[in-house]
Amino acid sequence: MSFLTPLYLFGAALVAIPIVLHLMRRDVAPPVPFTAVSLLRKSPVDRSRRHRLRDLILLAARVCALLLLAASFARPYVGGAPATTRTTIVAIDRSFSMGAPGRFERARAMAREAIDRAGGDRIGVITFDDRADVIARPGTAADAKATPAAIVPGFGGTRYAAALDSAAELLADDDQARLVIVTDLQRSGFDENGAVLPEGIELSIADAGPAPGNLSVSNAGIDRRRVTATLRNYGAAARTSEVRAAIDGRAAEARQVTIPANDALDVIFEEPSDATRATVSVDDAEGYPADNARYAITESRTLPRILIVGGGPVAASGFYLSKALQVDGGEGPDFDVKTVSGSAFAAMTDAQLREQSVIAVLSTHGVDRRAGEPLRKFLGGGGGLFIAAAADVDPAVLSALLDWQPPLVPRDIRAAGVLAATDLHHPVFRPFDAVAANFGQVAVERAWHIDTGAAWRAIARYTDGAAALAERMGGEGHILLFTSDLDRRWNDFPLHPTFVPFTQEVVRYLGARPPSVAAFLVADVPAGVTPAPGIVQAGSRTVAVNVDPRESRVDRVTADEFQKLVTRSSAQTRPRAVRLAQQVESQQNYWRYGLFLMLATLVLEAFAGSR
């Protein structure tokens, strides 16, 4: 028998307490002189003997109770912890660079050899690229040896951190652990930080061999009638190859090109009409098959629509807001902006308003009751409404159109100090966290002073405490009210650098989302999309999926460099022998029986003491 916490056995020394008390309480009758012994009452000797027997039983019960208590706290268990055995994990690189001719066959052979060398170890197998999967959990060599044959190169890039993390998790309970990584030692596998392995795990590298070179299509893009592909030669010698393109299902004329060593070359295919999708491929029998093709589609630029309601037939209001929303971010503006007069807005139908993402009201001139029902339906369907106060905006008209009860009635129109973003957690102001103080440069000469409460929630204020930007719900949609104008009549906001990002964040929050991404790497595909290159459907969208061009490189690290690039973390777990002993003890739970016997002994002691 062994004990999990043997120090508690020192508590057994407490058995000395009842023994000492027993010895101290022994009655020794003092000698008393008597003249006539015959006058003494007879004493039953057998009764005295029973008292001594009872005292011995009480002493034994108390001693046993203390011994059982100490033994129970020491957590006894029978049988030693199982003998420790080493666990070996074989991690096989399945990134697409392993698809070079003959490379993965060597990797399979190396994996089997590593399994054979493990001998009596518990053996597990994982495969990895940009993520790691457990193919065989630690078990027998026979189970592990059958797995390499079923593994094939995929389309992901090499990320050694994924393999190391998965192996560390599997080996967390092992004192003697070994990790064998079968890989082509791609340097790009260390492009991202996080290659960490606990110190107690032995790391071995099995090199699947270098690739003599690789030719890849590293990029492809469509610009109306022109398809441009970038070919890159990673080899040490110039390569001549045929480049083909399939554009909207039609095969373009093939091109014969020569790419210099360690260089890139652009190949252009001209089309008679605008192209929408293209596949460009190159012949390369020596390199990696997965990067011999690149897929491209015309990215949808269906921009969210912003309708600005200005004043008068020439739509003079809204100039600054319109220009701010049409700022070109490098790939064109993010919003389709249209400005209309109040009368034109009032004549719009429900269907026309549903085509808009956000409506910005900068003037109510010419707006009549006809606009009320379509506008309320627009908000009820989740549309967003942005209102900027100005002399051209009548709060009574707004209240009638939107059926606000109580109606919006500004208390006053006066100077308000400067602007201050008070709720930096609100989505409109969250991007300004580090530069929110810049709003303090906006001087406001006039602004509506409204009552906030149940209807309106202030998310920005002026320095005099009045609400600057307030929000309320309108059906399923949001309404934001800026209590000063956006046309430089009541403030100088449009002249400050915060104006453009502020207006864009406002309309994004109200529902004007930017266009969806139409191109993904294999590692980043949306949920439900197979992680493989091609032009595929992602729900209602058509997207292009391509391999990571970093994996196309042929530069490698040595096995020694690999070991140095892996950060070793200190082991924080207890020794495996202790963990196994805890496992055995938790299954037996002899301490419970000890406490039960102790209680039974105390019951016996109480019974004997009462006699």
C-alpha positions as CSV (number, residue, x, y, z in Angstrom):
1,M,0.0,0.0,0.0
2,S,1.2,3.5,-0.8
3,F,0.0,7.0,0.2
4,L,-0.6,10.0,-2.0
5,T,0.1,12.5,0.8
6,P,2.2,10.5,3.3
7,L,3.0,13.6,5.5
8,Y,-0.4,13.2,7.0
9,L,0.8,10.0,8.6
10,F,2.8,12.1,11.1
11,G,-0.7,12.9,12.5
12,A,-0.7,9.3,13.8
13,A,1.5,10.6,16.6
14,L,-1.6,12.0,18.1
15,V,-2.4,8.5,19.4
16,A,-0.1,9.3,22.2
17,I,-2.7,11.7,23.6
18,P,-5.4,9.1,24.7
19,I,-2.6,6.8,25.9
20,V,-1.1,9.5,28.1
21,L,-4.5,10.5,29.4
22,H,-5.3,6.8,30.1
23,L,-2.1,6.3,32.1
24,M,-2.6,9.6,34.0
25,R,-6.1,8.7,35.1
26,R,-5.2,5.3,36.7
27,D,-6.6,5.2,40.2
28,V,-4.2,4.1,42.9
29,A,-5.9,3.7,46.3
30,P,-4.0,5.3,49.1
31,P,-3.4,3.1,52.2
32,V,-5.9,3.8,55.0
33,P,-5.4,2.4,58.5
34,F,-8.4,0.7,59.9
35,T,-8.8,-1.0,63.3
36,A,-11.3,-3.6,62.2
37,V,-11.3,-4.7,58.6
38,S,-14.5,-6.7,59.3
39,L,-16.4,-3.5,59.5
40,L,-15.6,-2.7,55.7
41,R,-18.3,-3.3,53.1
42,K,-17.4,-6.0,50.6
43,S,-16.2,-4.8,47.1
44,P,-17.1,-6.8,44.0
45,V,-13.9,-7.6,42.3
46,D,-15.5,-8.7,39.1
47,R,-17.0,-5.2,38.7
48,S,-13.6,-3.6,38.9
49,R,-12.3,-5.9,36.2
50,R,-15.2,-4.8,33.9
51,H,-14.2,-1.2,34.5
52,R,-10.7,-1.9,33.5
53,L,-11.9,-3.8,30.3
54,R,-14.1,-0.8,29.4
55,D,-11.2,1.6,29.8
56,L,-9.1,-0.6,27.5
57,I,-11.8,-0.7,24.9
58,L,-12.2,3.1,25.1
59,L,-8.4,3.6,24.7
60,A,-8.3,1.2,21.7
61,A,-11.3,2.9,20.0
62,R,-9.7,6.4,20.4
63,V,-6.4,5.2,19.2
64,C,-7.9,3.5,16.2
65,A,-10.0,6.6,15.4
66,L,-6.9,8.8,15.3
67,L,-5.0,6.3,13.2
68,L,-7.8,5.9,10.7
69,L,-8.1,9.7,10.5
70,A,-4.4,10.2,9.7
71,A,-4.5,7.3,7.2
72,S,-7.5,8.7,5.4
73,F,-6.0,12.1,5.0
74,A,-2.8,10.4,3.7
75,R,-5.0,9.1,0.7
76,P,-4.0,5.4,0.6
77,Y,-4.0,3.4,-2.6
78,V,-3.0,-0.2,-3.4
79,G,-0.6,-0.9,-6.2
80,G,2.0,1.4,-7.5
81,A,1.5,3.8,-10.4
82,P,1.8,2.2,-13.8
83,A,5.3,2.2,-15.2
84,T,6.0,5.3,-17.4
85,T,6.3,4.7,-21.2
86,R,7.4,7.2,-23.7
87,T,4.9,8.7,-26.1
88,T,6.0,9.6,-29.7
89,I,4.0,11.9,-31.9
90,V,4.7,11.9,-35.7
91,A,3.6,15.1,-37.4
92,I,3.4,14.9,-41.2
93,D,3.5,18.1,-43.3
94,R,0.7,18.0,-45.8
95,S,1.1,21.6,-47.2
96,F,0.9,21.9,-50.9
97,S,4.7,22.3,-51.2
98,M,4.9,18.6,-50.2
99,G,3.3,17.9,-53.5
100,A,6.6,18.3,-55.4
101,P,7.4,15.1,-57.4
102,G,8.6,12.3,-55.1
103,R,8.6,14.4,-52.0
104,F,5.4,13.1,-50.3
105,E,6.4,9.5,-51.0
106,R,9.6,10.1,-49.1
107,A,7.6,11.7,-46.3
108,R,5.4,8.7,-46.0
109,A,8.5,6.4,-45.8
110,M,10.1,8.6,-43.2
111,A,6.9,8.6,-41.1
112,R,6.8,4.8,-41.2
113,E,10.5,4.7,-40.2
114,A,9.9,7.0,-37.3
115,I,7.0,4.8,-36.1
116,D,9.2,1.7,-36.4
117,R,12.0,3.3,-34.4
118,A,9.6,4.3,-31.6
119,G,9.5,0.6,-30.6
120,G,7.3,0.1,-27.6
121,D,6.3,3.7,-27.3
122,R,2.7,4.9,-27.4
123,I,2.5,6.5,-30.9
124,G,0.2,9.1,-32.3
125,V,0.0,10.7,-35.8
126,I,-1.0,14.3,-36.7
127,T,-1.0,16.1,-40.1
128,F,-0.7,19.8,-40.5
129,D,-0.6,22.7,-42.9
130,D,-2.1,26.0,-41.7
131,R,-4.0,23.9,-39.2
132,A,-3.4,20.5,-37.5
133,D,-5.6,17.4,-37.4
134,V,-5.1,14.3,-35.2
135,I,-5.1,11.3,-37.4
136,A,-4.3,8.7,-34.7
137,R,-4.3,9.4,-31.0
138,P,-1.4,7.9,-28.9
139,G,-1.8,4.1,-29.1
140,T,-0.2,1.1,-30.6
141,A,2.4,1.2,-33.4
142,A,0.1,-1.0,-35.6
143,D,-2.7,1.6,-35.5
144,A,-0.2,4.4,-36.2
145,K,1.6,2.6,-39.1
146,A,-1.6,2.3,-41.1
147,T,-2.2,6.1,-41.2
148,P,0.5,7.6,-43.5
149,A,-0.9,5.8,-46.6
150,A,-4.1,7.7,-46.3
151,I,-2.5,11.1,-46.1
152,V,-2.2,13.3,-49.2
153,P,-0.8,16.8,-49.8
154,G,-3.5,19.5,-49.4
155,F,-3.8,23.1,-50.5
156,G,-2.8,24.9,-47.3
157,G,0.4,26.7,-46.4
158,T,3.0,25.5,-43.8
159,R,2.4,26.7,-40.3
160,Y,4.7,24.9,-37.8
161,A,2.9,26.6,-34.9
162,A,-0.2,24.5,-35.6
163,A,1.7,21.2,-35.4
164,L,3.6,22.2,-32.2
165,D,0.4,23.3,-30.4
166,S,-1.4,20.1,-31.3
167,A,1.5,17.9,-30.3
168,A,2.0,19.8,-27.0
169,E,-1.7,19.2,-26.2
170,L,-1.4,15.4,-26.9
171,L,1.8,15.1,-24.8
172,A,0.6,17.3,-21.9
173,D,0.4,14.2,-19.5
174,D,3.7,12.6,-20.5
175,D,7.1,13.0,-18.9
176,Q,8.9,11.1,-21.6
177,A,7.6,12.6,-24.9
178,R,9.0,12.9,-28.3
179,L,7.9,14.8,-31.4
180,V,9.0,13.9,-34.9
181,I,8.2,16.4,-37.6
182,V,8.3,15.1,-41.2
183,T,8.5,18.2,-43.4
184,D,10.3,20.0,-46.3
185,L,11.6,22.7,-43.9
186,Q,9.8,25.6,-45.6
187,R,11.1,28.8,-44.2
188,S,7.7,30.4,-44.8
189,G,6.3,28.1,-42.0
190,F,7.8,30.5,-39.5
191,D,6.4,33.7,-41.1
192,E,4.0,33.9,-38.2
193,N,5.0,34.0,-34.5
194,G,3.9,31.3,-32.1
195,A,6.2,28.3,-32.7
196,V,6.4,27.2,-29.1
197,L,7.0,23.8,-27.6
198,P,7.4,22.8,-23.9
199,E,10.9,22.0,-22.8
200,G,10.2,18.4,-21.8
201,I,9.4,17.3,-25.3
202,E,12.2,16.0,-27.4
203,L,12.0,17.4,-31.0
204,S,13.4,15.6,-34.0
205,I,13.2,16.7,-37.7
206,A,12.9,14.4,-40.7
207,D,13.8,16.3,-43.9
208,A,11.7,15.3,-46.9
209,G,14.2,17.0,-49.2
210,P,14.4,20.2,-51.2
211,A,12.7,21.1,-54.4
212,P,15.0,22.0,-57.3
213,G,12.7,24.9,-58.3
214,N,9.1,26.0,-58.7
215,L,7.1,27.9,-61.2
216,S,3.9,29.5,-60.0
217,V,1.0,31.8,-61.0
218,S,1.3,34.1,-57.9
219,N,-1.4,36.6,-58.9
220,A,-4.3,37.1,-61.4
221,G,-6.6,40.0,-61.8
222,I,-9.3,41.4,-64.1
223,D,-9.5,44.9,-65.2
224,R,-12.5,45.1,-67.6
225,R,-11.2,43.5,-70.8
226,R,-7.7,42.8,-69.6
227,V,-6.7,39.8,-67.5
228,T,-3.2,40.1,-66.0
229,A,-1.3,37.2,-64.5
230,T,2.0,37.3,-62.6
231,L,4.3,34.3,-63.1
232,R,7.1,33.8,-60.7
233,N,10.2,31.6,-61.1
234,Y,11.7,30.4,-57.8
235,G,14.4,28.4,-59.4
236,A,18.1,29.1,-60.0
237,A,17.7,28.9,-63.8
238,A,15.5,30.6,-66.3
239,R,12.3,28.7,-67.2
240,T,10.3,28.6,-70.5
241,S,6.7,27.5,-70.2
242,E,3.3,27.8,-71.8
243,V,0.7,30.0,-70.1
244,R,-3.0,29.4,-70.7
245,A,-6.1,31.3,-69.7
246,A,-9.8,30.4,-69.6
247,I,-11.8,33.6,-69.5
248,D,-15.6,33.3,-69.0
249,G,-15.4,29.8,-70.2
250,R,-13.5,30.6,-73.4
251,A,-9.9,29.4,-73.9
252,A,-7.6,32.4,-74.7
253,E,-4.6,32.0,-77.0
254,A,-1.8,30.3,-75.1
255,R,1.5,32.3,-74.6
256,Q,5.0,30.9,-74.6
257,V,7.1,32.9,-72.0
258,T,10.5,32.8,-70.4
259,I,10.8,33.8,-66.8
260,P,14.3,34.7,-65.6
261,A,15.8,32.9,-62.5
262,N,14.4,34.2,-59.2
263,D,12.2,36.7,-61.0
264,A,8.6,37.4,-62.0
265,L,6.9,38.3,-65.3
266,D,3.4,39.7,-66.0
267,V,1.4,38.1,-68.8
268,I,-1.6,40.0,-70.3
269,F,-4.6,38.5,-72.0
270,E,-6.8,41.0,-73.9
271,E,-10.5,40.2,-74.4
272,P,-13.1,41.7,-76.8
273,S,-15.5,42.3,-74.0
274,D,-15.5,42.8,-70.2
275,A,-14.4,39.7,-68.4
276,T,-16.0,38.5,-65.2
277,R,-14.0,35.4,-64.3
278,A,-10.7,33.9,-65.3
279,T,-8.4,30.9,-64.7
280,V,-4.7,31.3,-65.6
281,S,-2.4,28.2,-65.5
282,V,1.2,27.3,-66.3
283,D,3.0,24.1,-67.1
284,D,5.4,23.1,-64.4
285,A,6.4,19.4,-64.0
286,E,9.2,20.1,-61.5
287,G,7.5,22.2,-58.8
288,Y,4.3,22.3,-56.8
289,P,1.1,21.4,-58.7
290,A,-1.2,23.3,-56.4
291,D,0.2,26.8,-57.4
292,N,0.1,26.1,-61.2
293,A,-3.2,27.9,-61.5
294,R,-4.8,31.1,-60.2
295,Y,-8.4,32.1,-60.2
296,A,-9.9,35.6,-60.4
297,I,-13.4,37.1,-60.7
298,T,-14.5,40.6,-61.1
299,E,-15.1,41.8,-57.6
300,S,-18.6,43.0,-57.1
301,R,-18.8,46.8,-56.5
302,T,-22.5,46.9,-55.8
303,L,-22.1,49.8,-53.4
304,P,-24.5,50.6,-50.7
305,R,-26.8,53.5,-51.7
306,I,-27.0,56.7,-49.7
307,L,-29.9,59.1,-50.5
308,I,-29.3,62.8,-49.3
309,V,-32.4,64.9,-49.1
310,G,-31.2,68.5,-49.7
311,G,-33.0,71.8,-50.1
312,G,-34.4,73.4,-53.3
313,P,-34.6,72.0,-56.9
314,V,-30.8,72.4,-57.4
315,A,-30.1,70.3,-54.3
316,A,-27.7,72.9,-52.8
317,S,-27.7,71.3,-49.3
318,G,-25.6,68.2,-48.8
319,F,-22.5,69.3,-50.7
320,Y,-20.0,68.5,-47.9
321,L,-21.7,65.3,-46.9
322,S,-21.8,64.1,-50.5
323,K,-18.2,64.8,-51.1
324,A,-17.2,63.1,-47.8
325,L,-19.0,59.9,-48.6
326,Q,-17.5,59.8,-52.1
327,V,-13.9,59.9,-51.0
328,D,-11.8,57.4,-53.0
329,G,-10.1,54.9,-50.7
330,G,-7.9,53.5,-53.4
331,E,-10.4,51.1,-55.1
332,G,-13.1,53.7,-55.7
333,P,-15.7,55.1,-53.3
334,D,-17.4,52.8,-50.8
335,F,-20.9,54.4,-51.3
336,D,-23.2,55.2,-54.1
337,V,-24.4,58.7,-53.2
338,K,-27.4,60.5,-54.7
339,T,-28.8,63.9,-53.7
340,V,-32.4,64.9,-54.3
341,S,-34.7,67.8,-53.4
342,G,-37.4,67.6,-50.8
343,S,-40.2,67.5,-53.4
344,A,-38.4,64.7,-55.3
345,F,-38.0,62.7,-52.1
346,A,-41.7,63.1,-51.3
347,A,-42.6,61.6,-54.7
348,M,-40.5,58.5,-54.2
349,T,-42.2,55.1,-53.9
350,D,-41.8,52.4,-51.3
351,A,-39.8,50.3,-53.8
352,Q,-37.4,53.2,-54.6
353,L,-36.7,53.8,-50.9
354,R,-36.1,50.1,-50.3
355,E,-33.2,50.3,-52.7
356,Q,-31.4,52.7,-50.3
357,S,-29.3,51.7,-47.4
358,V,-29.3,55.0,-45.6
359,I,-31.4,58.2,-46.0
360,A,-29.8,61.5,-44.8
361,V,-32.2,64.4,-44.3
362,L,-30.4,67.8,-44.4
363,S,-33.5,69.8,-45.3
364,T,-37.3,69.4,-45.1
365,H,-38.1,72.1,-47.7
366,G,-40.6,70.6,-50.2
367,V,-41.1,67.4,-48.1
368,D,-44.8,66.7,-47.5
369,R,-46.9,64.1,-45.9
370,R,-46.6,61.7,-48.8
371,A,-43.1,60.8,-47.7
372,G,-44.3,59.8,-44.2
373,E,-45.6,56.2,-44.9
374,P,-42.8,55.2,-47.2
375,L,-40.2,56.5,-44.8
376,R,-41.7,54.7,-41.8
377,K,-41.8,51.5,-43.9
378,F,-38.2,52.0,-44.8
379,L,-37.2,52.3,-41.1
380,G,-39.5,49.3,-40.2
381,G,-37.6,47.2,-42.7
382,G,-34.2,48.0,-41.0
383,G,-33.2,51.1,-43.0
384,G,-31.1,53.8,-41.4
385,L,-32.0,57.5,-41.1
386,F,-29.5,60.3,-40.5
387,I,-30.8,63.8,-39.7
388,A,-28.7,66.9,-39.4
389,A,-30.3,69.9,-37.8
390,A,-30.2,73.2,-39.7
391,A,-32.3,76.2,-40.5
392,D,-33.7,74.2,-43.4
393,V,-34.9,71.4,-41.1
394,D,-38.3,71.8,-39.4
395,P,-38.6,69.5,-36.4
396,A,-42.4,69.6,-36.6
397,V,-42.2,68.1,-40.2
398,L,-39.9,65.4,-39.0
399,S,-42.2,64.5,-36.1
400,A,-45.2,64.4,-38.4
401,L,-43.4,62.2,-41.0
402,L,-42.2,59.7,-38.4
403,D,-45.2,59.9,-36.1
404,W,-43.1,60.8,-33.1
405,Q,-45.0,61.1,-29.8
406,P,-44.1,63.3,-28.1
407,P,-42.9,65.4,-31.1
408,L,-39.3,66.6,-31.4
409,V,-39.2,70.2,-30.0
410,P,-35.8,71.8,-29.4
411,R,-35.7,73.8,-26.2
412,D,-33.4,76.4,-27.8
413,I,-31.1,77.1,-30.8
414,R,-27.8,78.6,-29.5
415,A,-24.1,78.2,-29.3
416,A,-23.0,75.0,-27.7
417,G,-19.2,75.1,-27.3
418,V,-17.1,72.4,-28.9
419,L,-17.9,68.8,-29.8
420,A,-16.9,65.9,-27.5
421,A,-17.3,62.2,-28.2
422,T,-18.6,60.9,-24.9
423,D,-19.4,57.3,-25.7
424,L,-16.3,55.9,-27.2
425,H,-17.7,52.3,-27.0
426,H,-20.4,53.2,-29.6
427,P,-19.6,51.8,-33.0
428,V,-19.6,55.3,-34.6
429,F,-16.8,56.5,-32.3
430,R,-14.9,53.2,-31.6
431,P,-12.5,53.8,-34.5
432,F,-11.6,57.2,-33.0
433,D,-10.5,55.9,-29.7
434,A,-6.9,57.2,-29.9
435,V,-7.8,60.5,-31.7
436,A,-11.2,61.3,-30.1
437,A,-9.7,64.5,-28.7
438,N,-9.6,65.9,-32.3
439,F,-13.4,66.4,-32.1
440,G,-12.7,69.1,-29.6
441,Q,-11.4,71.3,-32.4
442,V,-14.9,71.6,-33.9
443,A,-16.4,74.9,-32.8
444,V,-20.3,75.0,-32.9
445,E,-22.0,78.4,-33.1
446,R,-25.6,77.1,-33.2
447,A,-27.2,73.8,-32.3
448,W,-30.5,72.4,-31.3
449,H,-30.8,71.7,-27.6
450,I,-33.1,68.7,-27.2
451,D,-34.3,66.7,-24.2
452,T,-32.8,63.3,-24.0
453,G,-34.5,60.5,-22.0
454,A,-36.7,57.6,-23.0
455,A,-36.8,58.6,-26.7
456,W,-33.3,59.8,-27.4
457,R,-30.0,58.5,-26.1
458,A,-27.0,60.9,-26.3
459,I,-23.8,59.3,-27.6
460,A,-21.9,62.6,-28.1
461,R,-22.3,66.0,-26.4
462,Y,-21.0,69.5,-26.6
463,T,-19.0,71.1,-23.8
464,D,-22.0,72.8,-22.4
465,G,-23.6,69.3,-21.8
466,A,-26.2,69.5,-24.7
467,A,-26.6,66.4,-26.9
468,A,-24.5,66.6,-30.1
469,L,-25.3,63.1,-31.6
470,A,-28.4,61.3,-30.3
471,E,-29.9,58.0,-31.3
472,R,-33.3,56.4,-31.2
473,M,-35.0,53.4,-32.8
474,G,-37.4,53.6,-35.7
475,G,-39.0,50.1,-36.1
476,E,-36.1,47.8,-37.0
477,G,-34.0,50.7,-38.1
478,H,-31.7,53.2,-36.3
479,I,-32.1,57.0,-36.4
480,L,-29.1,59.3,-35.6
481,L,-29.7,63.0,-35.1
482,F,-26.8,65.4,-35.3
483,T,-28.0,68.6,-33.6
484,S,-26.0,71.0,-35.7
485,D,-25.7,71.3,-39.5
486,L,-23.3,69.7,-42.0
487,D,-23.1,72.6,-44.5
488,R,-20.8,75.0,-42.6
489,R,-23.5,77.4,-41.6
490,W,-23.7,76.6,-37.9
491,N,-20.2,75.1,-37.4
492,D,-16.8,74.5,-39.1
493,F,-17.0,70.7,-38.8
494,P,-16.6,70.1,-42.6
495,L,-13.2,71.8,-42.5
496,H,-11.7,69.3,-40.0
497,P,-10.0,66.0,-40.8
498,T,-12.5,64.1,-38.6
499,F,-15.4,65.1,-40.7
500,V,-14.9,62.5,-43.5
501,P,-14.3,59.4,-41.3
502,F,-17.1,60.5,-38.9
503,T,-19.7,60.7,-41.7
504,Q,-18.6,57.4,-43.2
505,E,-18.8,55.6,-39.8
506,V,-22.3,57.1,-39.3
507,V,-23.7,55.6,-42.5
508,R,-21.9,52.3,-42.0
509,Y,-23.4,52.0,-38.5
510,L,-26.9,52.9,-40.0
511,G,-26.6,50.0,-42.5
512,A,-24.3,51.1,-45.4
513,R,-22.0,48.1,-45.3
514,P,-19.0,48.0,-47.7
515,P,-19.0,45.5,-50.6
516,S,-18.3,41.9,-49.6
517,V,-14.9,40.3,-50.2
518,A,-14.8,38.2,-53.4
519,A,-11.4,36.6,-53.1
520,F,-10.0,34.3,-50.3
521,L,-7.0,32.3,-49.5
522,V,-7.6,28.6,-48.8
523,A,-6.9,29.2,-45.1
524,D,-9.5,32.0,-44.9
525,V,-12.5,30.6,-46.8
526,P,-16.0,31.3,-45.3
527,A,-17.8,28.6,-43.4
528,G,-19.4,26.0,-45.6
529,V,-16.8,26.5,-48.5
530,T,-14.4,23.7,-49.2
531,P,-10.8,24.8,-48.6
532,A,-9.6,24.1,-52.1
533,P,-8.7,26.5,-55.0
534,G,-11.3,27.4,-57.6
535,I,-14.2,29.7,-58.3
536,V,-17.0,28.5,-56.0
537,Q,-20.3,29.6,-54.5
538,A,-20.3,31.0,-51.0
539,G,-24.0,31.2,-50.2
540,S,-25.4,33.7,-52.7
541,R,-22.0,35.0,-53.7
542,T,-19.4,33.7,-56.2
543,V,-15.9,33.9,-54.8
544,A,-12.4,33.0,-56.0
545,V,-10.3,30.8,-53.7
546,N,-6.5,30.5,-54.2
547,V,-3.5,29.0,-52.4
548,D,-1.2,31.2,-50.3
549,P,1.6,32.5,-52.6
550,R,4.1,32.4,-49.6
551,E,4.1,28.6,-49.8
552,S,5.3,28.7,-53.4
553,R,8.8,29.8,-52.2
554,V,11.6,27.2,-52.2
555,D,13.8,28.7,-49.5
556,R,14.3,26.4,-46.5
557,V,15.8,26.3,-43.1
558,T,18.2,23.7,-41.8
559,A,17.3,21.2,-39.1
560,D,19.5,23.1,-36.7
561,E,17.9,26.4,-37.6
562,F,14.5,24.8,-37.1
563,Q,15.4,23.9,-33.6
564,K,16.5,27.4,-32.8
565,L,13.4,29.0,-34.3
566,V,11.2,27.0,-32.0
567,T,10.7,28.8,-28.7
568,R,10.9,26.5,-25.7
569,S,8.5,27.1,-22.8
570,S,9.0,25.9,-19.3
571,A,7.0,22.8,-18.3
572,Q,4.3,23.7,-15.8
573,T,2.7,20.3,-15.2
574,R,3.4,17.8,-12.4
575,P,5.5,14.7,-13.0
576,R,3.7,11.9,-14.7
577,A,4.2,9.4,-11.9
578,V,2.4,11.8,-9.5
579,R,-0.5,12.2,-12.0
580,L,-0.8,8.5,-12.5
581,A,-0.7,7.9,-8.7
582,Q,-3.5,10.5,-8.3
583,Q,-5.5,8.7,-11.0
584,V,-5.1,5.3,-9.3
585,E,-6.0,6.8,-5.9
586,S,-9.1,8.6,-7.3
587,Q,-10.4,5.3,-8.7
588,Q,-9.9,3.4,-5.4
589,N,-11.1,6.0,-2.9
590,Y,-9.9,4.0,0.1
591,W,-9.9,7.2,2.2
592,R,-13.7,7.1,2.2
593,Y,-13.7,3.7,3.8
594,G,-11.2,4.9,6.4
595,L,-13.4,7.8,7.4
596,F,-16.4,5.4,7.6
597,L,-14.5,3.0,9.9
598,M,-13.4,6.0,12.0
599,L,-17.0,7.1,12.5
600,A,-17.9,3.5,13.4
601,T,-15.1,3.4,15.9
602,L,-16.3,6.7,17.5
603,V,-19.8,5.2,17.7
604,L,-18.4,2.2,19.5
605,E,-16.4,4.5,21.8
606,A,-19.5,6.5,22.7
607,F,-21.4,3.3,23.4
608,A,-18.7,1.8,25.6
609,G,-18.3,5.1,27.5
610,S,-21.9,5.2,28.4
611,R,-22.0,1.8,30.1
